[in-house]
Amino acid sequence: MKTYKTLIIILFVNCVIAGQAYKVVFAKPTIHPNSGFHIELLREHTSEKIIEPVLANTETKIQKKYLELFYSWDTKRDHKLTVIVHQLMDIDLLYVDKNNDNNLANDGEPIVFPLEQNSIILDVHAENDTNQTLKLKLYRKPELQDSLINLYYDSSGNMLSVYPLKKALETFYSGFTGKARTYYFDDRVTFRKGDLIICDSVYSVGLFDKSNNGCYSDNDDMFIIDLHKKGNYSLSMNQNAYSITDVFSIGNKNYKISKVNKYGDFAIVRETEEEVTHKYHIEFEKAALGIVRKGQLKTDIWNYQLVSLNGETVKLSDYKGKKLFLSFWGEWCKPCVNELKFINKAFEKYNTEMAFLGVMKVNNSDNAKKLILEKNVKWKNCYLSDMLAEVFNINSYPQNFIIDADGKSVVATRSVGEAFFSKYVK
């Protein structure tokens, strides 16, 4: 009688073990790729009560200027960070309130920022943990190719009127002139990239310090997955932006973050049987709905007419008889462009019961037309008129309105999402 021995080989394959953990190591912090432009004007006075450092005799003769930077939503101290700027002939001396205690006398020597140097990083330390450091970047000019910089700036560093950004900044910032050394561009260095490897597939992911305090493990901080491998790290797209407490899906499996290093060095992602959640997006849309305003128009808008980007006359009276979604935006405005995907979805769903019309503050007509084609925008877009801007009090972008068929009742908000249309298109 023969005895048969069965050899059982158990293969442990990473991608099929229930609860498998994956470690993501993140690179050094950088600026989020969709941060856009932000600018801070130098002030003659500070709005905060501060203790100023004792200055050298040569500095006391120089007129001081002040810079107020946003620090964090999540701090027991104030949200503003004060910087004293002394502008010498070829350098700026920056006295930075590095611990944000409004006492600039205990922060050591000033930071030397040479005029020939375009950018510099400022470190701000948390109150109870000096290793928890928020990095803020200041730069004199946008980081563009030299050929573009030479086109948009003169030899003294003054921004030229031919630069489309100058017009936008003049719209957003009262008192902006573009004159050299009257402003800095600034950015938050709060985004860290890494690779999540699952079943031999590599997904680029990002960790974003949404709290803006140098800590990456707060509940409102974000985990972003480039699911389609197109270099997309948008903070507003439902399919790739999550809270670090969310459950997300890759392929046919669900995952969650079981641990995030406080300083953003690494995260542990673990497979889970829990259902996918969208805590971040729910809060995102709640915030959008929270600033919705309702009211009555005092002007008969059906009497107005506009000019389309193709040169056609567009009468608002042509839209009379049903609801009208009116979107004020610009091709240069990142938040405006980011919300086009939501308006596209709403157009596909509601265009039989509601008309759609875009009104644009255009900086470059060719770029605007190109963007409209790229984003598959199917509704008409017109140039903004001064009269319509006055009727709707348009002084920033985006701004969106749903006007009832009576031409009087109006719902107004800044940014829009799916929840906005679901609630207000009935």
Protein Blocks (a to p, Z undefined) as FASTA:
>chain_A
ZZddddddddddfklcghiacddddddddddfklopadddddfbdfbdcddddddfklmm
pccddddddfbfcdfbdfbdcddddddfkbccddddfkonopaklnopaddddfklmbdc
dddddfklmklccdddddfbdcddfklmmmmpcfkopacfklmklmmmmmmmghiaoigh
iaccddddfbccddddeehiacddddddfkonopakbfkbccdddfkonopacfkbfklp
ccfkbccdehjbccddfbdcfklpaccddddfbdcddfklmmmmmmmmmmcccdddfbdf
klpccddfkopacdfklmgoiacddddddfklmklmmmmmmmmmmmmmmmmmoccddddd
dfblklmmmmmmmnopabdcddddfklmmmnopabdcddddddfkomaccddfbdcfklm
mmmmZZ
